[in-house]
Amino acid sequence: MKKEISKSEQIAIIYHKAITSGDFEKVREVSSPDLVFEDPTAPQGLIPARIEGQDAVIAFYKEALPKVEKEIQITHSFESNNYVVLHQNIKGITDVSDFGQEGGKIEFQLPGIAVLYIVDGLVTHYIDYLDYTDIMSKM
């Protein structure tokens, strides 16, 4: 039996696809102006640990997205108490010079989860917990 996806899960998946593909109009539609992005698992200096405000989050992604060719799979999702958890696997290619390192392009995998808090149909908080072991071992 196929699991029915909740409205909050649908919003979280729409947001996730929009923010990672550069559809910033859609991001604005499904997120709060007070949006917060966090990635407490990111190696220090690789990306900001916390970004506050919808405009600032969008600006970060506008700068970061062109640096990475990627394919993202959401393998599982669930909702509990206004939180939506997305199990994800990111496969990609990036040039390490974009991150201040010497070298060329590398292939990487970033498995992990994204946790999105949904209030009144809008994403208010987006947190990535990614395993950076593979990409950091290649820098």
HULIN-V923965 format. One record per backbone hydrogen bond with DSSP energy under -0.5 kcal/mol. NH is the residue of the N-H (numbers start at 1). CO is the residue of the C=O. If there is no record, write none. Layout:
nh: (NH NH)
co: (CO CO)
This chain:
nh: (10 11 12 13 14 15 16 17 18 19 20 21 22 23 24 27 28 29 30 31 32 35 36 37 38 39 41 42 46 47 51 53 54 57 58 59 60 61 62 63 64 65 66 67 68 69 70 71 73 75 75 76 78 80 83 84 85 86 86 87 87 88 88 89 90 91 91 92 93 94 95 96 96 98 99 100 101 106 108 110 112 113 114 115 116 116 117 118 118 119 122 123 124 124 125 126 127 128 129 131 132 136 137 138 138 139)
co: (6 7 8 9 10 11 12 13 14 15 16 17 18 18 22 23 24 25 26 27 123 32 124 51 126 49 128 39 43 43 37 35 33 53 54 55 56 57 58 59 60 61 62 64 65 93 68 91 89 73 87 87 85 83 80 116 78 84 114 76 85 86 112 73 110 71 89 108 69 106 67 94 104 95 96 97 96 94 92 90 88 129 86 127 84 114 125 82 116 122 119 30 117 122 117 36 115 38 113 111 130 132 133 134 135 136)
